[in-house]
Amino acid sequence: MEGKVIIITGASSGIGAATAKLLASRGAKVVLGARRQDKLEALADEIRAAGGEAAYQVLDVTKQADNDAIVKLAKETFGKVDVIFLNAGIMPSSPLSALKTDDWHEMVDINIKGVLNGVAAVLPTFTAQKAGQVIATSSVAGLKAYPGSAVYGGTKWFVRDFMEVLRIESAMEGTHIRTATIYPAAIHTELLNTISDKATSTGMHALYETHGISPDRIASVVAFAIEQPADTTVSEFTVGPTTQPW
């Protein structure tokens, strides 16, 4: 971990913020991206106050130019990029019959296109240096179907397939790019705040209040994946509360 330069999207809260603090405490140089500048600034200040190194930039993952810019920032600030953690995502779940089509399209834009844009931004660098690691946050909804999560789950199934193909193609092409896909269950983050359907929101809040665990648990998994030897890929992690029958 020491000295590695790690870009984190969705870094302003939840899993992203917890991961940034943990990795920085272990000697990584973190580059933080999210839409809320005040949150990014506060997090970067906290990391620096604890003796870590951090840079940040406002990032809208739906915009390719923003993704390209944060890779450029990492290189200009710290000289390289070793890892990108594609963590930005939203979960405005609802029954299909509710026809919340604006939510559907926003999930596709952030959860799918955000991953595509991040990989497109960093892949030329990783290919040229024949090294690098892409980590992405999917969901247990990317492993099985859940009522109310047709579109959200679909975006997370995409992440699962995309990351697996990236791993296989890298092995075939000899670019040595490692991948890791994480499938969290009930983790305390701000995801629930994006649910606009009242009944779904009530049910999900009850679920998380009963079973939810800290985003620190996911941060430790990200650290584990990064700290594996360069010749070793652990490509998938399903992580959730011991009490949750997901």
N, C-alpha and C positions, 0 to 999 in steps of 0.2 A: 504493500500500500504506500509506503514511504516514497514521496516524490511523484506519484502518479497524478496526472491531470485529468480530472473527471468532470464532465458536463452533466448537469442535472436539470431536467425540465420539470415543470410543476413543482418548483423548489420552495415556494413561498410558505407552505404549510404541510401538515400531515406527513405522509411518507417521505416526500421530497426533502422537507426541512429536517426531519429526524435523520435521514440518511446523510445529508450534508454535514450535520454536526458530528456524527459518528466517524465518517470518513476523514474529515478534517482533523479530528482528534487523534487519528492514527497516522497522520503525516501526509495525507493526500492534499492536493491543491484543487479546490472545488470552484467550478464556474457555474453560477446559479442563474436560472432563467425562469421567469413566470410573468404574469401580466401585472401584478401589483408591486410597483416600485417601492412603496413604503415598507412592505413586508420583506422584500429582498434586501433593502438597505439595513433593516434591523437585524436580519439573520446574518448578513456579512459582518456587521459590526460585532455581533455576539461571537462569531467564529474567530475573528481577529483578536478580540479581547481575551479569548481563551488560548491564544498563541498559535492559531491556525492561519492558513492562507486562503483567501476567498476573493473572487471577483463576481460581479453580477451585471445583468443586462435585462431590461424589459423584453419579454419574449412572447409573441403570439405564435404558437406552434402551427397555426393554420396558414401562416405566411412563410413561404420558402425563404424570402430575403432575411427574415428574422432568424431563422435557423442557420443560414449561412453566416450571418453576422456573429452569432454566439460562438461558432467554431473559430471564426477569425479572431474574436476576442480572446479565446483560450490560447491560441497560438501567439498572439501579440503580447499577452500578459505573462504566460508561463512557458512559451516556447514549443509547445506540443499538445497533442490530445492522445490520451491512452484509452479512455472509456467514455461512453455516453449512456446515461440512464434516462430512457424515455418514459417518463412517469406522469406527464400531464394527462388528465382525463376527467370526464364528467359522467354522472350517472342519473340523469333525469328519467328514471324508469316509470312506466305506466302501462296499463293494458292497451293493446293495439286498438281496441274499440274506442278508446278515449281520443284517438286521432290527433295526438300532440305532435303534429308533423314538424313543427319548428324544432322541437326537442330532438326528433329523429335526425334531422339534418345537422344539427349542432354536434350531436354525438359522432356522426360520421366525420365531420370536419375536424374535430379535436382528437378523437380516439383512434381514427384510422389515418387521416391525412397528416395529423401531427407526427405519427410514427414514420410515415413515408417521407415527410419533409426532413425530419431529423436524420434519418439514414442517408437520404440523398445529400445532405450537407456534409456528413462526416465520412461517407464511404470512399470518396477519392483519396482522402488522407490515409485512411486505414489500408486501402489497397496499395498505395504507393509505398508505405512503410512496412507492408506485409506483417502487420500487427495491429491489434485493437480489440475492443470488446464493446458489444452492444447489449444492453440490458433493458428489458421492457416490462412494464406492469400490465398484465392482463387481468384476469379475475377468475374466480371459480365459475363465474357465468360464462367463461370462455372454455369450460370443460364439459358442462352439462346445461340443459335447458331449465329455465326458471320462469314461471308465469310472471308477467309484468316486465320481463327483461328481454323481450325478443330483439329489439334493436340494440340495446346496450350489450347483450350477450353476443349478438352478431358482430359487433365491432371488436369484441374481445376474442372471439373465435378467429377473426381475421389476424389479430396480432399473433395468435398461436401459430397459425399456418405460415405467416410471413417470416417470423423469426426462425422457424424450423427450416424453411427453404434457404434463408440467409446462411444458416449454419452449414447446411449441406453444400451449397454452392461455394462457400469459402473453402471448405475442405477439398472440393474438386479442383478449385482454381489455385490452391496453394497460397492463399493470402493470409491464412492463420488468424482469421477474425473469430473470436470467441463470442458466443451468445449465451444469454440466460433470460428465460421468461419466468415471471413470478405470477402466481395465481392466488391472490389474497382472498380470504373469506371476510368475515366481519372485523374490520380494522377501524379504529376510531380516527376518522379524517373528516374533511369538509364535504365529502361526496354527497352525504344525505341532504345537504343544503341546496343541492341542485335539483331535487325532486319536486316538480310542480304539481303532480297529481296528489290530492289530499289523502285519499285512502292508502295509496302506495306509501306515501311519506309516513303516515301513522304506523303502518305495519313495519316498515324498515327501521324506524326509530325504536320501536319496541324490541325488535330483533337485536339491534346493536346495543341497546341498554342492557339486555340480558346477557349477551355473549361477547361483545366487542372487546378487543385487546389493543394494546398500544402500537402505534406505528413504529416504535423502536424495534419491534419484533421483525418487521420487514427490513429495516435498516441493517440489522445484523445478518440477514440472509444475503443482502446485496454485498456486504463486506466479505462474507464467506466466498461468494462467487468470484469477486475480484481477486481475492488472495490465493486462489488456486494457482498452481504452477502454470506457466505459459503453454505447456503442452497438454493441459487438461481443461476440458469444458464440462461443466455441469449445467445442462441446458434447461432444466425445468425444476421449479420449486412450487409446491402447493402448500400454503401456509394459512392457518386459521386457528381460532380458539379451540381448545380441547373440548369444551362443552357444546360446541355448535355442530349439529348433525347436518352439515351442508351436503 
